[in-house]
Amino acid sequence: MRAVAIVDGEHYVAVVRHALAELPYEFAAAVLIGGQEKLRGGEDYGIPLVADVESAITSHAPDVVVDLSDEPVLGPAERLALASRVLALGVPYVGADFRFEPPERVPVATLSIAVAGTGKRVGKTAVTGHVARLLARDRNVVVVAMGRGGPPEPEVVTVSPTVESLVELSRSGRHAASDHLETAALVGVATVGCRRCGGGLAGAVATSNVAQGARVALELEPDVVVFDGSGAALPPVAADSTVVVVGGHQDPRVAAGYLNTYRLLLADVVVLTMADFGTGWESVLRAVKSTVHPGVPVVATTLRPRPFVDVRGRTIAYFCAAPPEAHARIRAHLEDQHGAEVVSVSGNLANRTALRDDLADLSAEVYLVELKAAAIDVVAEAALARGAEVVLASNDVLPLPGQPGLDEILLGMAKFHS
């Protein structure tokens, strides 16, 4: 197996040369990444030294990059950053007690866009909906979504689900808030629902039926297929373009570090959501900008709920998965922009116990709900039992003033690859 070695100056060159000879690889080159304690000058490792790992991979086309370095030159954070750079070039990265494989990404025989997130609850599905809604103005768009509650076989949805049909689906034992149902209901494009289980550090899935779902999507003769990731799991497809969604509420060390660095290195555009005053999103923005490839646009946005019916002058209870620090802004938006009287905001759709507590003794004309988690089996059922109306809400993705034009970037990206 042809390999590039990562070496450091904290090892004597004779020790490294012995390791290169002993290990079961054909070493074509090495990258000296730092450290000088054991270097005397003029070291000869028996193979060429290359300036950086990108040049080594480009020049020598290795099957694997083998890390022979150690602390203090590569600590955990630095090692994962290097692993991300290697994985982004499609090469496995191995060391003394670890091995990282690039997530499998199968080709798609039509224009395709992948939407991936750096974690769960970062607004990824809202961004997927925004991309699909934008492109559907003049194209036939199909969305392939994978989820932890998706169907055993890819499921095509071409008619927008109603609250009533979702309740019926939930009562049959299905997860009625799967991402493909959310997108079908809120965007109105054809969707293909898939499932996945497990998620690796670099975003691979243990199992999924997305490849089958992609074939099903192509039977619908789309102009473009949008692949929606799941949490931090990547859509397992080699899409023409990748949109990476980062939450402005995330820890910058998580959003742009660990193997999220790998995700960001795949990005053609990054959408930073939940960029609201006082949330510390600016530090996330700086971390992301320092990680992506030069020239990749990063757009700071906010998410704002949009009810699917007029709620002006009505009392509403809003149910979402937004963090508590966003609730006051959500309340103000629903009151100022939609004229509703908000009696309650709950962010506990993903916590059924807390959600039931929020529902206790609640009185509102309208239960306004994001289509996520327990939206149907808990919130909608409670509302119907009390004679209240259930209204679905989407999340509009709105760039902050002074930010790059997100729609222009997305349309240009799709046009470039069409």
C-alpha positions as CSV (number, residue, x, y, z in Angstrom):
1,M,0.0,0.0,0.0
2,R,1.5,3.3,-1.1
3,A,1.8,5.8,1.7
4,V,2.9,9.3,2.8
5,A,4.4,9.5,6.3
6,I,3.9,12.3,8.8
7,V,7.0,12.8,10.8
8,D,8.3,15.2,13.4
9,G,11.5,16.5,14.8
10,E,10.8,15.0,18.3
11,H,12.0,11.6,17.0
12,Y,15.6,10.8,16.0
13,V,15.8,10.3,12.3
14,A,17.3,6.8,12.7
15,V,14.2,5.8,14.7
16,V,11.9,7.1,12.0
17,R,13.9,5.4,9.2
18,H,13.6,2.1,11.1
19,A,9.8,2.6,11.4
20,L,9.5,3.4,7.7
21,A,11.3,0.1,6.9
22,E,9.4,-2.0,9.4
23,L,5.8,-0.9,8.7
24,P,3.9,-2.7,6.0
25,Y,3.7,0.3,3.6
26,E,5.5,1.5,0.5
27,F,6.4,5.0,1.7
28,A,6.7,7.4,-1.2
29,A,7.3,10.6,0.7
30,A,7.2,12.3,4.1
31,V,5.9,15.5,5.5
32,L,7.9,17.0,8.4
33,I,5.3,18.9,10.4
34,G,7.4,20.5,13.1
35,G,9.5,19.9,16.3
36,Q,13.2,20.2,16.5
37,E,14.5,18.6,19.7
38,K,16.0,15.6,17.9
39,L,17.1,17.4,14.7
40,R,20.8,18.2,14.1
41,G,20.4,19.4,10.5
42,G,20.6,17.7,7.2
43,E,18.4,14.7,8.2
44,D,17.9,12.1,5.6
45,Y,14.7,10.0,6.0
46,G,15.4,7.9,2.9
47,I,12.4,9.3,1.1
48,P,11.6,12.8,-0.3
49,L,10.4,15.4,2.1
50,V,7.4,17.4,0.9
51,A,6.3,20.8,2.2
52,D,2.7,20.0,3.2
53,V,0.3,17.1,3.2
54,E,-1.8,18.5,0.3
55,S,1.3,18.7,-2.0
56,A,2.4,15.2,-0.9
57,I,-1.0,13.7,-1.8
58,T,-1.2,15.6,-5.1
59,S,2.3,14.6,-6.1
60,H,2.4,11.0,-4.8
61,A,-1.2,9.8,-4.9
62,P,-0.9,7.6,-1.7
63,D,-3.4,5.0,-0.7
64,V,-3.0,6.2,2.9
65,V,-1.4,8.8,5.1
66,V,0.5,7.3,8.1
67,D,1.0,9.5,11.1
68,L,4.3,8.7,12.9
69,S,4.4,11.9,14.9
70,D,3.3,12.5,18.5
71,E,2.9,15.0,21.2
72,P,3.8,17.9,21.6
73,V,4.0,18.6,17.8
74,L,0.5,17.1,17.2
75,G,-1.9,17.3,20.1
76,P,-5.5,16.1,19.8
77,A,-6.8,19.3,18.2
78,E,-3.9,19.6,15.8
79,R,-4.1,15.9,14.9
80,L,-7.8,16.1,14.1
81,A,-7.2,19.2,12.0
82,L,-4.6,17.3,10.0
83,A,-6.9,14.3,9.7
84,S,-9.6,16.6,8.3
85,R,-7.3,17.9,5.6
86,V,-6.3,14.4,4.6
87,L,-9.9,13.1,4.6
88,A,-11.0,16.1,2.5
89,L,-8.7,14.9,-0.2
90,G,-10.3,11.4,-0.1
91,V,-7.4,9.6,1.6
92,P,-7.5,7.5,4.8
93,Y,-5.5,8.7,7.8
94,V,-4.0,6.2,10.2
95,G,-1.8,6.3,13.3
96,A,-0.6,4.0,16.0
97,D,-4.1,3.3,17.4
98,F,-6.5,5.0,15.1
99,R,-7.8,4.9,11.5
100,F,-10.0,7.5,9.8
101,E,-11.7,6.6,6.5
102,P,-13.2,9.2,4.2
103,P,-17.0,8.8,4.4
104,E,-18.3,6.9,1.3
105,R,-19.8,9.3,-1.2
106,V,-21.5,7.7,-4.2
107,P,-21.9,9.6,-7.5
108,V,-25.2,11.0,-8.6
109,A,-26.2,11.1,-12.3
110,T,-27.7,14.6,-12.3
111,L,-27.1,18.0,-10.8
112,S,-27.0,17.6,-7.0
113,I,-26.5,19.7,-3.9
114,A,-25.8,18.3,-0.4
115,V,-26.7,20.1,2.7
116,A,-24.8,19.0,5.8
117,G,-24.7,20.2,9.4
118,T,-22.0,20.5,12.1
119,G,-24.4,19.2,14.7
120,K,-28.1,18.5,15.4
121,R,-30.5,21.4,15.8
122,V,-28.4,23.9,13.8
123,G,-31.2,24.7,11.3
124,K,-30.0,22.3,8.5
125,T,-33.5,21.3,7.4
126,A,-34.6,24.9,7.2
127,V,-31.6,25.6,4.9
128,T,-32.5,22.6,2.8
129,G,-36.0,23.9,2.5
130,H,-34.6,27.3,1.5
131,V,-32.4,25.8,-1.2
132,A,-35.2,23.7,-2.5
133,R,-37.8,26.5,-2.5
134,L,-35.4,28.8,-4.3
135,L,-34.4,26.4,-7.0
136,A,-38.0,25.2,-7.5
137,R,-39.0,28.5,-8.9
138,D,-37.9,27.4,-12.3
139,R,-36.7,23.8,-11.9
140,N,-38.0,20.4,-11.0
141,V,-36.5,19.8,-7.6
142,V,-36.5,16.6,-5.6
143,V,-35.2,16.4,-2.0
144,V,-33.7,13.2,-0.6
145,A,-33.7,13.3,3.2
146,M,-32.4,10.8,5.6
147,G,-33.3,10.5,9.3
148,R,-33.1,8.4,12.3
149,G,-36.8,7.7,12.1
150,G,-37.0,7.3,8.3
151,P,-38.8,4.5,6.4
152,P,-37.3,1.1,5.8
153,E,-37.6,1.6,2.0
154,P,-37.3,4.9,0.3
155,E,-40.6,6.7,0.4
156,V,-41.8,9.1,-2.3
157,V,-44.0,12.0,-1.2
158,T,-45.4,14.1,-4.0
159,V,-48.4,15.6,-2.2
160,S,-47.9,18.0,0.7
161,P,-48.9,16.3,3.9
162,T,-51.6,17.9,6.0
163,V,-51.8,18.0,9.8
164,E,-54.6,15.5,9.6
165,S,-52.6,13.1,7.4
166,L,-49.6,13.4,9.7
167,V,-51.7,12.6,12.8
168,E,-53.1,9.5,11.0
169,L,-49.5,8.5,10.1
170,S,-48.4,8.9,13.7
171,R,-51.3,6.9,15.0
172,S,-50.2,4.1,12.7
173,G,-46.9,3.9,14.5
174,R,-44.8,6.0,12.1
175,H,-42.5,8.9,12.9
176,A,-44.7,11.7,11.4
177,A,-42.1,14.4,11.7
178,S,-39.3,12.9,9.6
179,D,-37.3,15.5,7.6
180,H,-38.8,14.4,4.2
181,L,-42.3,14.9,5.5
182,E,-41.3,18.3,6.9
183,T,-39.8,19.4,3.6
184,A,-42.8,18.0,1.6
185,A,-45.3,19.8,3.9
186,L,-43.5,23.1,4.2
187,V,-41.7,23.5,0.8
188,G,-44.1,21.6,-1.5
189,V,-41.5,19.8,-3.6
190,A,-41.3,16.0,-4.1
191,T,-39.3,14.3,-1.5
192,V,-37.8,10.9,-1.0
193,G,-37.6,9.7,2.6
194,C,-34.7,7.5,3.7
195,R,-33.3,6.3,7.0
196,R,-29.8,6.0,8.5
197,C,-28.4,4.6,11.7
198,G,-25.2,5.7,13.4
199,G,-22.9,8.6,12.7
200,G,-19.1,8.7,12.7
201,L,-16.8,11.4,13.7
202,A,-16.3,12.5,10.1
203,G,-20.0,12.1,9.3
204,A,-20.2,8.6,7.8
205,V,-23.3,6.5,8.6
206,A,-23.3,2.9,9.8
207,T,-26.2,2.0,7.5
208,S,-28.5,3.9,5.3
209,N,-30.7,3.4,2.2
210,V,-29.8,6.8,0.7
211,A,-28.1,5.2,-2.4
212,Q,-31.4,3.5,-3.1
213,G,-33.2,6.7,-2.4
214,A,-31.0,8.5,-4.9
215,R,-32.0,6.0,-7.6
216,V,-35.7,6.5,-6.7
217,A,-35.2,10.3,-7.0
218,L,-33.8,10.0,-10.5
219,E,-36.9,8.2,-11.6
220,L,-38.8,11.4,-11.0
221,E,-36.6,13.1,-13.7
222,P,-35.5,16.0,-11.6
223,D,-33.4,19.0,-12.8
224,V,-31.7,19.0,-9.4
225,V,-31.6,16.7,-6.4
226,V,-31.0,18.2,-3.0
227,F,-29.7,15.8,-0.4
228,D,-30.5,16.6,3.2
229,G,-28.1,15.3,5.8
230,S,-29.1,14.2,9.3
231,G,-27.6,15.8,12.4
232,A,-23.9,15.9,11.8
233,A,-24.1,12.9,9.4
234,L,-23.2,13.7,5.8
235,P,-25.4,12.7,2.9
236,P,-23.4,9.7,1.5
237,V,-23.3,11.1,-2.0
238,A,-20.7,12.9,-4.1
239,A,-22.8,16.0,-4.8
240,D,-21.7,18.7,-7.2
241,S,-21.9,21.3,-4.4
242,T,-22.1,21.2,-0.6
243,V,-23.8,23.6,1.7
244,V,-22.6,23.3,5.3
245,V,-24.8,24.7,8.1
246,V,-23.3,25.9,11.3
247,G,-25.2,27.0,14.4
248,G,-24.3,30.4,15.7
249,H,-25.0,29.1,19.2
250,Q,-22.4,26.3,18.9
251,D,-19.1,26.3,20.8
252,P,-16.6,27.7,18.2
253,R,-14.1,24.9,19.1
254,V,-16.8,22.3,18.1
255,A,-18.3,24.2,15.1
256,A,-14.9,24.5,13.4
257,G,-12.8,22.0,15.2
258,Y,-12.5,18.3,15.7
259,L,-13.7,16.6,12.4
260,N,-16.1,19.5,11.7
261,T,-13.0,20.9,10.1
262,Y,-13.4,18.1,7.5
263,R,-17.0,19.1,7.0
264,L,-16.1,22.7,6.5
265,L,-13.4,21.8,4.0
266,L,-16.0,20.2,1.8
267,A,-18.1,23.4,1.8
268,D,-18.9,25.5,-1.3
269,V,-20.8,27.8,0.9
270,V,-21.4,28.0,4.7
271,V,-24.6,29.2,6.2
272,L,-24.3,30.3,9.8
273,T,-27.7,30.2,11.4
274,M,-29.0,31.7,14.7
275,A,-26.7,34.7,14.3
276,D,-28.6,36.9,16.7
277,F,-27.3,39.7,18.8
278,G,-25.9,38.5,22.1
279,T,-25.5,34.9,21.3
280,G,-21.7,35.0,20.6
281,W,-22.1,34.0,17.0
282,E,-19.3,36.4,15.9
283,S,-16.7,34.0,17.4
284,V,-18.2,31.1,15.5
285,L,-18.1,33.2,12.3
286,R,-14.5,33.9,12.8
287,A,-13.6,30.3,13.5
288,V,-15.5,29.1,10.4
289,K,-13.9,31.7,8.2
290,S,-10.4,30.7,9.4
291,T,-11.2,27.1,8.5
292,V,-12.9,27.0,5.1
293,H,-11.0,27.1,1.8
294,P,-10.1,30.7,0.7
295,G,-13.0,32.2,-1.3
296,V,-15.7,30.0,0.2
297,P,-18.5,32.4,1.2
298,V,-19.8,32.4,4.8
299,V,-23.2,33.9,5.3
300,A,-24.5,34.8,8.8
301,T,-28.3,34.4,9.0
302,T,-31.1,34.3,11.4
303,L,-34.1,31.9,11.5
304,R,-37.6,33.3,11.9
305,P,-40.8,31.3,12.1
306,R,-43.5,31.7,9.4
307,P,-47.0,30.4,10.2
308,F,-48.7,28.7,7.3
309,V,-52.0,30.4,8.0
310,D,-52.8,34.0,9.1
311,V,-52.6,34.1,12.9
312,R,-53.2,37.8,13.3
313,G,-55.2,38.7,16.4
314,R,-55.2,35.1,17.6
315,T,-53.7,33.6,20.8
316,I,-50.9,31.1,19.9
317,A,-48.6,28.8,21.7
318,Y,-45.4,28.2,19.7
319,F,-43.5,24.9,19.9
320,C,-40.0,24.6,18.4
321,A,-36.5,23.2,19.0
322,A,-34.8,26.6,19.4
323,P,-32.6,27.2,22.5
324,P,-34.1,29.2,25.3
325,E,-32.0,32.3,24.5
326,A,-33.8,32.6,21.2
327,H,-37.4,32.5,22.7
328,A,-37.7,36.2,23.4
329,R,-36.8,37.1,19.8
330,I,-39.2,34.5,18.4
331,R,-42.0,35.8,20.5
332,A,-41.3,39.4,19.4
333,H,-41.2,38.3,15.8
334,L,-44.5,36.5,15.9
335,E,-46.2,39.4,17.7
336,D,-44.6,42.2,15.6
337,Q,-44.6,40.6,12.2
338,H,-47.6,38.3,12.3
339,G,-49.8,40.1,14.8
340,A,-50.3,37.1,17.1
341,E,-50.8,37.2,20.8
342,V,-48.1,34.7,22.0
343,V,-49.1,33.1,25.3
344,S,-46.2,30.5,25.4
345,V,-43.0,29.5,23.6
346,S,-41.6,26.0,24.2
347,G,-38.3,24.8,22.8
348,N,-38.9,21.2,24.1
349,L,-40.0,19.4,21.0
350,A,-37.1,17.0,21.4
351,N,-37.9,16.4,25.1
352,R,-41.3,14.7,25.5
353,T,-41.3,14.9,29.3
354,A,-40.6,18.6,29.4
355,L,-42.9,19.1,26.5
356,R,-45.8,17.5,28.3
357,D,-45.1,19.8,31.3
358,D,-45.2,22.8,28.9
359,L,-48.6,21.7,27.6
360,A,-50.2,21.3,31.0
361,D,-52.9,23.8,31.7
362,L,-52.1,25.6,28.4
363,S,-54.8,27.6,26.7
364,A,-54.4,29.0,23.2
365,E,-56.5,29.2,20.0
366,V,-53.7,28.0,17.9
367,Y,-50.9,25.6,18.5
368,L,-48.2,26.7,16.1
369,V,-45.5,24.0,15.7
370,E,-42.3,23.2,13.9
371,L,-42.6,19.8,12.2
372,K,-39.9,18.1,14.3
373,A,-39.5,15.4,16.9
374,A,-42.8,15.2,19.0
375,A,-44.7,17.9,17.0
376,I,-47.4,15.4,15.9
377,D,-47.6,12.6,18.5
378,V,-47.5,15.0,21.5
379,V,-48.4,18.6,20.5
380,A,-50.9,18.0,17.7
381,E,-52.6,15.3,19.7
382,A,-52.9,17.6,22.7
383,A,-54.3,20.4,20.6
384,L,-56.9,18.3,18.9
385,A,-58.0,16.9,22.3
386,R,-58.6,20.5,23.4
387,G,-60.3,21.7,20.3
388,A,-57.5,24.0,19.3
389,E,-56.2,24.5,15.8
390,V,-52.8,23.1,14.8
391,V,-50.8,25.2,12.4
392,L,-47.4,24.3,10.9
393,A,-44.6,26.8,10.8
394,S,-41.5,26.9,8.6
395,N,-38.3,28.7,9.4
396,D,-37.3,31.5,7.0
397,V,-33.5,31.8,6.5
398,L,-32.7,35.5,6.5
399,P,-29.2,36.9,6.0
400,L,-28.2,39.6,8.4
401,P,-27.7,43.1,7.0
402,G,-24.3,43.5,5.3
403,Q,-23.9,39.8,4.6
404,P,-23.3,38.2,1.2
405,G,-26.4,37.5,-0.8
406,L,-27.3,33.9,0.0
407,D,-29.8,33.4,-2.8
408,E,-27.4,34.8,-5.4
409,I,-24.6,32.4,-4.2
410,L,-26.9,29.4,-4.3
411,L,-28.3,30.2,-7.7
412,G,-24.8,30.8,-9.1
413,M,-23.6,27.6,-7.6
414,A,-26.4,25.6,-9.2
415,K,-26.0,27.4,-12.5
416,F,-22.2,26.7,-12.5
417,H,-22.8,23.0,-12.2
418,S,-25.8,22.7,-14.5
